[in-house]
């Protein structure tokens, strides 16, 4: 099992499993978003919930994300390959213990200082409707409740990393689905009795399920007997050294998100936080399905190739993943931009979520779609630097993106509202990825592989532009406005867009299209 990525179809199988997890998670995420919209619409109380959600999520993303994304998996893989499984599992137990204790300390600190921190995140919360103190107090209360979730997710995130490093992807793929199911239960069931607090409890239930589903996958490893903190262990010291710049980068990345969706959005007015958050969740679908799924599946193999000193194979893996990612992401971003109105209507417009809310959210979604392509690219190129032991470069660029986003947000929020904030995020993402890619090419050397990648991007863009042009001409004629027609418009737009894109890709004889066609034919033949 641990060597299945070495097999010819290993990366495809791993990517398929991870994609299944991301697809299932994101589909349930759509249901989750729809359930929240149905119950709460874009109410001021929901704004308070989103503000409260940011702080626990920040703790988890910074600690677990810094450990897994840049430090633990490469070191764990190297110990497994070059030294012994015993040392690798000692490292795993050491790091899990350290992350858990650190998370507990941070949550306790945040529990105490929440009344001072929360207002800094959202200085304009409820101000335009005269409910500033009420909603701020509500956000503080919800924050304190949700501070339990990072404790579950911190351990669960480490378990995910360990299983992925062992190239076991199925249970980690299920975990986010159960997390979403917990939140859906909170929105549809618990909220009926407890309101927004019910939704918050659903987050805790989902966090617990996220951990529980993965326990069977790791229970036989014996890691439970290795839970101890050893600050002198050389491997753990290396993990902490690699984590340090990544922590800074993740803090910058999270602040980047909070600046747009919380800080400046709270200044725009009531429900702006909810509106741009809804748009962000929808725009995140292509990034998760193609960017995160492929890069997550490839990361353990990339770490193996680096540990084995196989730099040429590593370069080919990164190039292959990048081209596949862009082949799928470019049409998805363009298609979502053109289908933003029916997509927002179908996903959100029901119950408490009105047509006016749809118009506001769809407009922001259109600007966020501009940033989908670079966000997917960042996923693979940042991991490429992590594998190479260079965590500083992605961090510095994340900090640069933060500065650009703050500057543009400050200039645009008053002029363009949440549309300006969405545009700021997109511009910052493009800046970060273009420089990150350029520095990667500079480090690895401009080769025929790079030329092939750039030529492929140009061909993908041509196919996507043709698809977008046809959709742009046809879709404006479908303006019935009924629910049935909206669903039909979205369905036809997705199918027609995919057919047009793949048809032109076939004309250009793109190998990515040929690979997808072969996979589909293989699946059909099996049935």
Secondary structure, 3 states (H helix, E strand, C coil): CCCHHHCCCHHHHHHHHHHHHHHHHHHHHHHHHHHHHHHHCCCHHHHHHHHHHHHHHHHHHHHHHHHHHHHHHHHHHHHHHHCCHHHHHHHHHHHHHHHHHHHHHHHHHHHHHHHHHHHHHCCCCCHHHCCHHHHHHHHHHHHHHHCCHHHHHHHHHHHHHHHHHCCCCHHHHHHHHHHHHHHHHHHHHHHHHHCHHHHHHHHHHHHHHHHHHHHHHHHHHCHHHHCCCCCCCHHHHHHHHHHHHHHHHHHHHHHHHHHHHHHHHHHHCCCHHHHHHHHHHHHHHHHHHHHHHHHHHHHHHHHHHHHCCCHHHHHHHHHHHHHHHHHHHHHHHHHHHHCHHHHHHHHHCCCCCCHHHHHHHHHHHHHHHHHHHHHHHHHHHHHHHHHCCCCHHHHHHHHHHHHHHHHHHHHHHHHHCHHHHHHHHHHHHHHHHHHHHHHHHHHHCCCHHHHHHHHHHHHHHHHHHHHHHHHHHHHCCCCCCCHHHHHHHHHHHHHHHHHHHHHHHHHCCCHHHHHHHHHHHHHHHHC
